[in-house]
Amino acid sequence: MTLKSRSSGVLMHVSSLPGDYGIGTLGKEAQSFIDLLQSMGCSYWQILPIGPVDPCFSPYKSTSAFAGNPLLIDLELLYQWGLLTADELTASKSADPPYSICYPNLINNRQSIFKLAYSRLNPQFKKEIQDYSTANQDWLPDFSLYTVLSQHFSEEDWTKWDNQDLVKRNPVTLSTVRSIYCDKIDFQNFLQYAYDKQWTTLKTYANSKGIKIIGDMPIYVSHSSADVWCHPELFQLDTEGCCIEVAGVPPDYFAKDGQLWGNPLYHWDVMKADNYGWWMRRIKRALASFDMIRIDHFRAFSAFCSIPAGAETARNGRWIPGPAMDFFGQLKKTFPEPNIIAEDLGLRDEDLVKLLKDTGFPGMRIMEFAFIDDMNNIHLPHNYSANTVAYSGTHDNNTLLGTFYDYTPEQRRYAFDYCGYTDAWENQWQVGGHQSHSCRAFIRTLFQSAANLVILPIQDVCGYGKDTRMNEPGTTANNWVFRMTQEGLSQIDVDWYYHINQLYQRKEQSVI
């Protein structure tokens, strides 16, 4: 895939949408945000991974590479389906502050309200759910059973379940527990059905408004996932099912000790034997769900970092060659024109550059990185090629305004001179959510670049400070909980964004 025309978009996860129920959902607020993007002259909405979140609420370490996050199900739509009463809907409204997600309260509320909705399924719903389950036999039965067993044992790490026959997936034992827990399994099937039904409606609405949705695919899956439990042979595990070596990255500009992710590494040679079947199924589902996919940590296909499972940091990770074009040759046989963005950030070498060129996928550039290194690094806008997706920052970055504060005086001076901003920037902040003039100069420069697609995090669209960043790599506290408010979205200068989209010929819907 090559980006063929100029366009722009906004990065904001579904969970960050405003609303009354403690978390952003797939309902009317999501449709309103799509309307907002259209009025700004944007063509894309980029989100984060949509799978169930981990105990630290990260969507990058999910219990499934295929499932949706039930917490994003819209309760008002369940009410419209006749599965909830008006009083139950009112009782589910959140009393927590609207600026962040309180996951413990949210999870407690959702479990009870979802069970009420499930108890009211009529025969037509039950038939639709059965049809949905049949159509998703390659992942749904195992995911639903895994979820039920995790709840039964109060342990997502399947190697610690107090039943070795289940750990080892003994067929007779699996058949028995499926019968015992059939109702709980059906409940999980209902949640996935409801999520997918709402998602399909939302995506159809977005496309009808000229907005395409960019999904995010983590390169790795969690060890505590249905995928690893069901397919241990595809991962580097010992005879007990524990990781031998794990994923991460060495020290970089995100973290001085590197990032120790802890995900199991793939047995690429085993995957190759069946033409990467698990991966092809995963990508098929993603391409059906989204208009474009961003593959996170793309460089692992070129070379991946292997870290001993017991290591405390990623400092001693080893680079090992990945499957490279052997994988992507199979991918292009299966999907001739896949709409994929390659997240090629971090440490770069000639093999990665060659792989990106051979695939033809657009890579990524981060303008916040442009002024922290030498005077001619790849993130400076004048170095962008057309087949590039350029960001002010990503979910892992500080906000643009926060970055200005974190720059050294020399870096800040260089950045502002580059963007043609000459005022005393500290005095330009406008109270009430409007972005500073310095942010606008930065964004305008990004829009002027040759990159055919420009994406701005919603925090940078609004000019927010570092207290609103989504994630700080290498930390576990206060991440993934940021939310917008309706007031904040209403203060966006829609006319200005429409103007620069039109001025720099990014207004027309992108053709891929």
KAVENTA-V847003 format. One record per pair of residues at least 12 apart in sequence whose ideal C-beta (glycine too) atoms are under 8 Angstrom apart, sorted by sequence separation. I is the first residue (numbers start at 1). J is the second residue. D is the distance in whole Angstrom. If there is no record, write none. Layout:
BEGIN
I|J|D  I|J|D
END
This chain:
BEGIN
14|26|7  17|29|5  33|45|7  48|60|8  51|63|7  52|64|6  94|106|7  146|158|7  149|161|7  223|235|8  248|260|5  249|261|8  305|317|4  306|318|5  344|356|6  367|379|6  425|437|8  470|482|5  17|30|6  49|62|6  51|64|5  76|89|7  228|241|8  248|261|5  305|318|7  306|319|8  365|378|7  366|379|5  412|425|8  425|438|4  443|456|7  457|470|8  469|482|7  51|65|7  75|89|6  246|260|7  247|261|5  248|262|7  305|319|6  306|320|5  342|356|6  365|379|5  367|381|6  423|437|6  468|482|5  51|66|8  52|67|6  94|109|8  246|261|7  247|262|7  304|319|7  305|320|8  423|438|8  14|30|6  17|33|6  51|67|6  52|68|8  53|69|6  246|262|5  247|263|4  303|319|5  304|320|6  365|381|8  421|437|7  51|68|7  52|69|5  75|92|6  92|109|6  149|166|6  246|263|6  247|264|7  303|320|6  342|359|7  421|438|5  443|460|7  50|68|5  51|69|6  52|70|7  53|71|7  246|264|7  247|265|6  303|321|5  304|322|5  365|383|8  50|69|6  52|71|8  243|262|8  246|265|7  302|321|8  303|322|6  340|359|8  342|361|4  344|363|4  345|364|6  365|384|6  419|438|8  223|243|6  245|265|6  302|322|5  341|361|7  342|362|7  343|363|8  344|364|6  421|441|4  12|33|7  92|113|5  243|264|5  244|265|8  301|322|5  340|361|5  341|362|6  342|363|5  343|364|5  345|366|7  404|425|7  420|441|6  421|442|8  439|460|7  50|72|7  243|265|8  300|322|6  301|323|6  302|324|6  341|363|8  342|364|7  416|438|7  419|441|4  462|484|8  301|324|6  341|364|7  365|388|6  367|390|7  419|442|5  459|482|8  363|387|8  364|388|7  365|389|8  366|390|8  367|391|7  368|392|6  439|463|5  88|113|6  362|387|5  363|388|6  364|389|5  365|390|5  366|391|5  367|392|5  368|393|5  416|441|7  419|444|7  420|445|7  435|460|8  301|327|6  362|388|6  363|389|7  364|390|8  365|391|7  366|392|8  367|393|8  419|445|4  435|461|8  458|484|6  462|488|6  10|37|6  220|247|5  237|264|6  301|328|7  324|351|7  328|355|8  360|387|8  362|389|5  364|391|7  366|393|6  415|442|7  418|445|7  435|462|6  436|463|6  9|37|7  88|116|6  149|177|7  219|247|8  236|264|6  366|394|6  401|429|8  435|463|2  84|113|7  145|174|7  152|181|7  235|264|4  236|265|5  368|397|6  433|462|6  434|463|6  462|491|7  10|40|8  235|265|7  236|266|7  321|351|8  325|355|7  328|358|7  348|378|8  368|398|7  433|463|7  462|492|6  235|266|6  236|267|6  324|355|6  328|359|5  366|397|7  433|464|8  461|492|6  10|42|6  84|116|7  145|177|7  149|181|8  234|266|6  235|267|6  368|400|7  8|41|7  9|42|5  12|45|7  14|47|6  15|48|8  83|116|8  84|117|6  145|178|6  148|181|5  151|184|8  234|267|6  325|358|5  430|463|8  8|42|5  9|43|6  10|44|8  12|46|8  13|47|5  83|117|4  233|267|7  325|359|8  401|435|7  404|438|6  429|463|8  7|42|8  8|43|7  9|44|3  10|45|6  11|46|4  12|47|7  13|48|4  71|106|6  83|118|8  368|403|5  372|407|7  401|436|6  404|439|8  7|43|4  8|44|7  9|45|6  10|46|7  11|47|8  14|50|7  71|107|7  81|117|8  84|120|8  145|181|7  148|184|5  228|264|6  234|270|6  371|407|7  461|497|7  7|44|6  9|46|6  73|110|8  83|120|5  141|178|8  148|185|6  233|270|6  234|271|6  401|438|8  75|113|7  82|120|7  83|121|7  380|418|8  401|439|6  71|110|6  78|117|5  223|262|7  265|304|7  372|411|6  375|414|8  400|439|5  70|110|7  82|122|8  145|185|6  148|188|6  223|263|7  371|411|5  73|114|7  144|185|5  147|188|5  220|261|7  222|263|6  223|264|5  265|306|6  371|412|8  83|125|8  221|263|6  400|442|6  220|263|4  221|264|8  371|414|5  400|443|8  30|74|8  57|101|7  70|114|7  81|125|8  141|185|8  144|188|4  220|264|7  234|278|6  298|342|4  371|415|4  143|188|7  144|189|5  220|265|8  293|338|8  295|340|6  298|343|5  299|344|6  370|415|7  13|59|7  26|72|6  28|74|8  57|103|5  220|266|8  293|339|7  294|340|8  295|341|7  297|343|6  298|344|5  303|349|7  25|72|5  26|73|7  27|74|3  231|278|6  258|305|8  260|307|6  276|323|8  292|339|4  293|340|5  294|341|4  295|342|6  296|343|5  299|346|6  302|349|8  371|418|7  23|71|6  24|72|7  25|73|6  26|74|5  27|75|8  28|76|7  144|192|7  249|297|8  279|327|7  283|331|7  287|335|6  291|339|6  292|340|7  293|341|7  295|343|6  299|347|7  303|351|6  341|389|5  370|418|8  23|72|7  25|74|4  27|76|5  140|189|6  143|192|7  292|341|6  294|343|6  297|346|8  299|348|7  302|351|5  303|352|7  25|75|7  27|77|5  53|103|8  280|330|7  284|334|8  302|352|4  392|442|7  26|77|7  227|278|7  260|311|7  272|323|7  276|327|6  280|331|7  283|334|8  284|335|7  287|338|6  392|443|6  140|192|6  260|312|8  271|323|8  279|331|8  283|335|7  287|339|7  454|506|7  247|300|8  260|313|6  299|352|5  302|355|5  447|500|5  15|69|8  21|75|6  260|314|5  268|322|7  272|326|7  276|330|5  280|334|5  298|352|8  301|355|7  392|446|6  433|487|8  447|501|7  250|305|6  258|313|6  259|314|6  268|323|5  272|327|8  275|330|5  276|331|8  283|338|7  433|488|6  15|71|7  133|189|5  136|192|8  249|305|5  257|313|4  258|314|3  390|446|6  440|496|7  444|500|6  447|503|8  448|504|6  15|72|7  129|186|7  132|189|7  247|304|7  248|305|6  257|314|7  258|315|6  434|491|6  443|500|7  447|504|5  453|510|7  14|72|5  247|305|7  257|315|6  298|356|8  399|457|7  433|491|4  435|493|8  452|510|8  247|306|8  248|307|5  255|314|8  258|317|7  268|327|8  390|449|6  400|459|8  401|460|8  432|491|6  434|493|7  447|506|6  129|189|6  132|192|8  133|193|8  169|229|7  246|306|8  247|307|7  397|457|8  399|459|4  400|460|4  405|465|8  406|466|8  129|190|6  132|193|5  169|230|7  245|306|5  246|307|5  390|451|4  399|460|6  405|466|7  245|307|6  246|308|8  388|450|8  389|451|7  395|457|7  401|463|6  245|308|6  246|309|5  251|314|7  298|361|8  388|451|4  390|453|7  391|454|8  394|457|7  400|463|8  401|464|7  402|465|5  129|193|5  132|196|7  245|309|6  250|314|6  251|315|6  381|445|6  386|450|5  388|452|7  389|453|5  390|454|5  391|455|5  392|456|5  393|457|6  401|465|5  402|466|3  128|193|7  217|282|8  244|309|6  246|311|8  249|314|6  250|315|7  298|363|8  381|446|6  384|449|5  385|450|6  386|451|7  387|452|7  388|453|7  389|454|8  390|455|7  391|456|7  392|457|7  399|464|5  401|466|7  157|223|7  158|224|7  217|283|8  243|309|5  248|314|4  384|450|5  385|451|7  386|452|5  389|455|6  391|457|7  399|465|6  157|224|5  242|309|7  250|317|5  381|448|7  382|449|8  384|451|4  393|460|7  399|466|6  402|469|7  156|224|4  249|317|7  381|449|4  392|460|5  398|466|5  118|187|5  121|190|7  217|286|6  248|317|6  381|450|8  399|468|6  66|136|8  158|228|8  294|364|8  381|451|8  399|469|6  21|92|6  158|229|4  215|286|6  398|469|5  21|93|6  22|94|3  67|139|7  115|187|7  118|190|5  397|469|7  20|93|5  21|94|6  66|139|4  67|140|8  114|187|8  117|190|8  20|94|7  22|96|6  66|140|8  150|224|8  167|241|6  215|289|6  396|470|8  64|139|7  215|290|3  367|442|7  395|470|4  396|471|5  67|143|5  114|190|8  214|290|6  217|293|5  219|295|7  395|471|5  396|472|8  66|143|7  114|191|6  117|194|8  213|290|5  214|291|7  215|292|7  216|293|8  217|294|7  219|296|5  220|297|8  396|473|5  23|101|5  213|291|5  214|292|5  215|293|5  216|294|5  217|295|5  218|296|5  219|297|4  367|445|8  22|101|6  64|143|5  146|225|8  147|226|7  212|291|4  213|292|8  214|293|7  215|294|7  217|296|6  218|297|8  219|298|7  367|446|5  18|98|7  22|102|7  63|143|8  146|226|4  212|292|6  214|294|6  216|296|6  220|300|8  145|226|8  159|240|6  219|300|5  64|146|8  159|241|4  219|301|8  22|105|7  23|106|6  63|146|7  143|226|4  146|229|6  158|241|7  159|242|6  22|106|5  63|147|7  142|226|5  146|230|8  207|291|7  15|101|6  203|289|7  365|451|7  22|109|7  63|150|7  139|226|7  142|229|8  203|290|8  142|230|5  203|291|8  199|289|7  362|452|8  362|453|7  63|156|6  252|346|5  252|347|6  294|389|8  249|346|6  250|347|7  249|347|7  55|156|8  78|194|7  253|369|7  73|191|7  253|372|7  70|191|4  73|194|5  77|198|6  70|192|8  73|195|6  72|195|7  68|192|6  70|194|8  74|198|6  67|192|6  70|195|6  73|198|6  69|195|7  68|195|4  214|341|7  67|195|8  68|196|6  68|199|6  139|281|7  254|396|6  138|281|6  139|285|8  50|199|8  65|218|8  62|218|7  65|221|5  59|216|8  61|218|8  64|221|8  60|218|5  59|218|8  62|221|7  63|222|6  67|226|8  62|222|6  65|225|7  45|206|7  61|222|4  63|224|6  64|225|6  66|227|8  63|225|5  64|226|5  65|227|5  62|225|7  63|226|6  64|227|6  50|215|7  45|211|6  47|213|7  49|215|8  43|210|6  44|211|7  45|212|8  46|213|8  47|214|7  49|216|5  34|202|8  43|211|7  44|212|5  45|213|5  46|214|4  47|215|6  48|216|5  49|217|7  54|222|6  26|195|8  42|211|7  43|212|6  44|213|7  45|214|7  47|216|6  49|218|6  44|214|6  46|216|7  54|224|8  27|198|7  31|202|7  34|205|6  38|209|5  26|198|4  30|202|5  34|206|5  37|209|8  38|210|6  25|198|8  26|199|6  38|211|6  339|512|5  31|205|5  35|209|7  37|211|5  26|201|8  34|209|5  26|202|5  34|211|5  61|261|7  61|263|7  9|214|7  259|473|6  66|281|8  259|474|6  66|282|7  65|282|5  257|474|7  255|473|5  66|285|6  254|473|4  255|474|4  254|474|7  292|512|7  60|296|7  50|289|8  214|455|8  44|292|8  46|294|7  212|509|8  212|510|7  210|509|5  1|337|6  1|338|6  1|339|5  1|340|6  48|395|6  2|360|6  1|360|6  3|362|5  1|361|6  2|362|7  1|362|7  103|481|7  101|480|8  102|481|8  11|391|7  101|481|4  100|481|4  13|395|7  100|482|6  101|483|6  3|386|7  11|394|7  99|482|8  100|483|6  3|387|5  11|395|7  99|483|6  2|387|5  3|388|8  98|483|6  3|389|7  99|485|7  98|485|5  44|453|7  46|455|6  44|455|7  58|471|8  56|476|5  58|479|7  59|480|7  48|470|8  57|479|7  58|480|6  56|479|7  57|480|4  56|480|7  57|481|7  53|480|7  8|447|7  16|458|7  9|453|7  11|455|5  7|452|7  8|453|7  9|454|8  10|455|7  11|456|7  12|457|7  6|452|5  7|453|6  8|454|5  9|455|5  10|456|6  11|457|5  12|458|4  5|452|6  6|453|8  7|454|8  8|455|7  9|456|8  10|457|7  11|458|7  4|452|7  8|456|7  10|458|6  3|452|4  3|453|5  10|461|6  40|492|7  36|489|6  16|470|8  40|494|5  39|494|5  42|497|7  33|489|7  36|492|7  41|497|6  13|470|7  29|486|8  32|489|8  40|497|4  41|498|4  36|494|7  40|498|6  24|483|7  39|498|7  42|501|7  23|483|8  24|484|8  41|501|3  40|501|7  41|502|6  43|506|8  15|480|7  18|483|7  41|506|7  43|508|8  16|482|6  17|483|7  18|484|5  41|507|4  43|509|5  44|510|7  16|483|5  17|484|7  18|485|5  43|510|5  15|483|7  16|484|6  18|486|4  18|488|8  18|489|7  12|484|7  8|501|6  6|504|7  8|506|5  6|505|5  7|506|5  6|506|5  7|508|7  6|508|8  7|509|7  5|508|7  7|510|4  6|510|8  5|510|5  4|510|8  5|511|5  3|510|7  4|511|6  4|512|7  3|512|7  1|512|6
END
